[in-house]
Amino acid sequence: MKILVINAGSSSLKYQLIDMETEEVLAKGLCERIGIDGHLKHSPLVGGKPVFNEDLPLPTHSEAIAAVIDKLTSAEYGVVSSMHEIDAVGHRVVHGGEKFACSVKIDDDVMAALEECTPFAPLHNPANITGINACRAVMGDVPMVAVFDTAFHQTMPGKAYMYAVPYEYYQNDGIRRYGFHGTSHRYVSSRCAELMGKPIEELKLISCHMGNGSSICAIDHGKCVDTSMGFTPLVGLPMGTRCGDLDAGVIQFLMNKYGYSIDEMLNILNKKSGVLGVSGVSSDFRDLDAAAERGNDRARLALDMFHYWVAKVVGSYVAAMNGVDAIIYTAGVGENSAETRAAISSYFGYLGVEIDPVANSKRGEDIMISTPDSKVKVFVIPTNEELVIARDTRDIVA
């Protein structure tokens, strides 16, 4: 079975074609600037075919999907002989609200439910829905599956997901903690159990997804019991450009003093805050590391704040689960920054954590970076959300 995995943004569309017999990625690519001038980079990974990397007219997502299908099946760049070899499509969908606690086969009822979830993710869900509709228009009756970022967190108990606001806001408006990066947390926790040689149902794990957007997830016997993002991805840790947890009174104070509208204020909190706002240097942790090494005190402060917050949230989840067997680092920063991992892990002496500097210096592979006698194990596991989407799609379609 060959499955096409689609991740549609407002003006972009990422994809992978995966052979589920071997779980080998046959091709991957990215359509950019959809609705503007259009660009497609298509990379065949089998058969020695060349990479296609050129501007293309992509006025809508439908043309982008058609261009993807054309390249996947073309004689020069293709990895399949025809569209009939693509057995199903798996779509990443950011928000499923409380309606979806697992992946589902897409039909008209599911599409209507996705529309109802749009107010919870107004920047993401419309793009996901557009991508699905474009695929349905171009690919006809090929079965399609929706895989939700929020679904993994639907096992949280009420004490973890509720906000202490009047209860009718939850009843009437769905105001609660939803969490994000669920597909990533699900993959790395399952992979960690494999590496430890134990059933996930016997383990207490904490997954640290650290990138430009970051979240932490407490996973007790395979189920999410808490996560650091909330109603939106704005809260939790200080991130690349997002503020993380913030006293709401600060928002009122700044709006009153500077005359900001709520949209202006949210733009500041989403796009001008986090480590970028503190450092004044960059949202890229590599730039912050370099600036800190040159003696930039604000870059050092931004890094220290991030490390501290990760360690603090991890500690709270150890308490929430009454213990932890392993801590996982993943995503762009978690997988690639040995300095970040070492700095965060230095807080975990109380857990009996000791880091092996040689193992910690490696990147791009599944590896235990704690010493063999470390009481709590620490792993680096590159995330693979596309594979989770493909597996769910295979299982549901089959």
N, C-alpha and C positions, 0 to 999 in steps of 0.2 A: 504494500500500500504506500502510495506517495501522497504526502500531505503538504499543502501550501499554507504557510503561517503568515498572517497579515497583521501588521501593527500600523494603523492609519492615524496620522495626525491631521491638524487642520490644513496644512499645506505640504505634507510629506506622507510617504508610505514606505515602510520597511517590510521586507519579506525574506523568507527562506523556504526553499523546497527541500523536504526531508524524506528520505527513503526509510520507512518505518521497519523494514525487514532488518536493517543494520543500524538504524538511527544515524545514518550518514547524511550530512548536509550536501546536497547536490549543487545547489546554487543559492546565492543570496544577493540582495541588492537594495537600493534606496532610490525612490523617486522624490525629488525635491522641487520646491517652488511651483507646486501645483496651483494653477489659477493665475500664475504670474507669467514666467517665460518657460519654465519646465526644464528639468535635468534628470537623467537616469544613469545611475551606475549599476551595472549588472555584472556579477562575478560568477562564472561557472567554476565549480570546484572539482569537477571530474571531466575526463575526456580531453584534457589539454586545450580546451577552447579559450579564445582570447576574451579579455574583459571589454565590455562596452561601457564607455564613459563619455557621454555626449549630451548636449542640449537637445531637448525634444519638446514640441508643443504639447503641453499637458493642461488644457483648460479646466478639466474637472478630474475627479478621482476615477471616473469611468474610463477616460482616455489613459490614465496611469495604469489601471488594471489591464487594459487591452495591451499597453506597451509591455508590461511584465509578461503576459501570456505570450506575446509575439517573440520576446527574447528567449523565454524558456523553451519554446518549441522551434526556434529558427535553426536552419542548417549550420549557420556560422557560430552562433552563441548558445545554442540550445543544449539541454540535458535530457529532454524527453522528445519523442517523435511527434506527439500531438497532445492537445489538451485532454483527450480521453484518458491519458495516463495519470492525470491528477485526480485522485479519488475523493478528496475532501479538502475543505478549507477551514483552518482554525483562526479565529479572530480574537485578538486581545481587546477586551473592553474594560475601561478603567473602573466604572462604578456600576454595581448591580444592586445597590441599596440592600434592603432586607428581603427583597424578592428572590435573590439567587444566592444560595449557599454552596452551589457547585456549578460546574460547567454544564451547558445545555445545548441541545440541537436547536438551531434557529428556525423559527417559523413565524407566521404573522403575529401570533400572540406574544411571542418573545420580543419581537420588534416593537410592539405597542408598549410592553413593559419597560424596554430600554428608553423609549421616549419619556416615560413617566419618571425615570431616574435622571434625566438630563439636568434638572435644577440642582442636583447634588454635585455635578461635575460639568458645568456649562462650557468649559474650555476643552474638555476631552471627549465626553460622550457623543456630542454631535459629529465630531470627526470619525469616531469609531462607527457610528451608525451610517455615515456617508460611505465609509469603506465597505461595510457589509452590503449596502444597497448597490454600490458599484459592482461588486463581485457577483451579486445575484443577477444584475442586468447583463453582465458579460458572460457569466459561466452557467446560466440557466439552472438546471436541476442538480448540479453538483452539491452534495450535502455540506452544510456549514455548521460550525459549532462556535459558541461564544464562551470565552474563558475570562473570568472576572478577577481584577486585581483585589477586589474587596472580599471575594468569596471565602478565602482561607480564614479570614478574621471573624466569620459569622459564628464561630464556636465560643467567642468570648462570653463570659457570664455578664449579667446585668451590672454587677458591681464594678466591672471594668469598663463597659461601654457607655454607661449612663453619665450624663452631665448633671450637676446639682443645680438645675434650673427648674422652674415650674413644670410639673410632669406633663401637662397638656401640650407643651412644645414637642415632646417626644411622641405623644399619641397622635397629635394632629399634623405635625410637620416633619417628623422623622429626624429630629435633632438628637444626635448621639455620636459616639465615636465609631467610625467605620474602618479606618486603617487602610493602608495601601501597600504596594510592593508584595502583595500576598503570594503571587506566583513565584517570585524569587525566594521568599522565606520558605515556601513549601518545598521548592526544589532543593535548596541547600540543607534543610533539616533532614530530608529523606536521604540525601547523599551522605550526610554526616553519620547517620545511623549505619549505612552500609560500610563506611570506612571504619567505624568502631566495631563492626561485626555483631551488632545487637539490634533487636527489633526496636523500632522507634517508639513502640508502645511501652518500652521499659525506660525511656530516657527523658531527662529534663534538659532542654536545649535553649540557648539564647542566640538568635541570629541578628547580626549587625550588618544591615545593608547600607553601605556608606558610599555615597557619590555626591553629585551636585544636589540631588535629593536624597535624604537619609532617613531611615527608620529602623527601629529595633523591635524585635518580636520575641515574646516569651512563649515557648512551645512545650507544653507539658503532656508527655505520653502521646505525641503526634498531633495534639490539638492546640491551636492558638488560644492563649488565655489572656493576653494583653499585647498591646502594640503602641508605639509612641506617637504615630500620626493620629489624627482625629476625624472630625467632621469633614475637614479638608486636609490636604497635604502640607498646610502652612505651619502646623504646630509640631511640638516635640523638640528635636535637636536643632541647634543653629545649623543651617545648611549653607550651600553655596551662596544663594541670594535670598533665602527665606529666613525669617526671624526666629522661628521656633516658638517655644512657650513665651508668652508675653502677658503681663498684667493688662487687662482691657482698659484700665484707667489711663494707661499711657496713650492709647489711641484717642480717647476723649480729650486728653490734655493737648496733644499735638494738633488735633483737628481744630480745637478752639483757638489755640495760639496762632496757628499759621493759616487758618481758613481753608484747610484741605477738605475736599469732598470725600465721601467714603470710598469712591473709586480711586481717587488719588492716593488715599491712605493705604489701601490694599495693594496698589501698585508699588508703593515704597516697601511694604512689608514682604511682598512676594519677590520683587525684582531688584531691590536696592539694599537689602538688609543682609543678614547672615554674616558669613566670614568676609564677604565683599564689603559690607557696610562698616564692619569693625576695623578691617585692615586698611581700607581705602586702596588696596592693591589689586585684588583679583578674587574671583569666585573659584578659581582653579587652585587646588591644593598644592600642585607642583610649583606654581608661582609663589604661593605663600611660603613653602619650604625654602625656596631660593632666597626670598626677601628676608626671612627670619635669619638665615645663615649670614646674610650681609649686615645683620644688626638692626633690622626694622622691628621696633618694639610692638607696633600695632599688628604686624603680621604674626609675631610670636604670640601676642594676646589672643588673636582670633583662633590660632591653632590650639592654644592651651584651653580656651573655652570649649572648643569642639571636643577635645580629648576628655575634658572634665565631664561634659554632659553625657557623652557615651558611657563613661565609667559609672556615672551616677544612675543613669537609667538601667544599666545592666545590674547594678547593685540592688535597685528596687525590685527587679524581676527575680533575682535570687531570693529575696525575701518573699515575694508573692508566691513563688513555687516551693518555698522551703527547701532550697537547694538547687544545684545545677551540675550536670555531668560534663557539658561541653559548651564552649563559646565559639561562634562562627563569624569570621569576617568575610564579606563578599562585596560585590559591585566595584565600580571604578577605583575608588580610594581604598576600600577594604582589600581588594585583590592586588593592588599595585604599590601601595605605600608602606614599606617596611617600617619607616619612622613613625607613622601614625599607629600602626599595630603595636609597636614596642611601647610607645608613649601611653596608649590606653591600657595595655596589659600591665604596665607598671603599677596601676591602681589595684591589681587583683592579688596582691600578696596574701591577703586574708583568706583567699580561696585556695591557697597553696599552688598558685600558678607560677611556673617558671618557663621563660621563653628561651628556645634554642636559637641563638643569633644566626647560625648558619642556615637552618631551615627557614627562618624568618626572612632571610635575604632573597629567597627564591620567589618567582612569580609565574603566573599562568598555569598553575597546576594544583590539583587537590593535594594538600599536604598538612600534616600536623606540625605546628610550629612550637608547641610546648615540649618540654623535656619528657622522657619516658616516665619519670617518677613524679611529674606534675599531678597534683591531686585532681584538679579540673583540667580537662584537655582543651586545647585551643587549636582551631583549624582555619586554614584559608581554603575556601571552596569557590572557584569561579561559578557565577550563577549562569543558568541556562533556561530562561523563561520560555524561549521558543520551543525547546524540547518538551517542557511541561504542556504547553498548548498543543503540540503535535500528539503527545501521548493521550491527552484527554479526548482530542478529536478522534483519534483512532479507536479508542475504547467505546465512545458514544456511537460512532457510525457503525462500528462492527456489531 
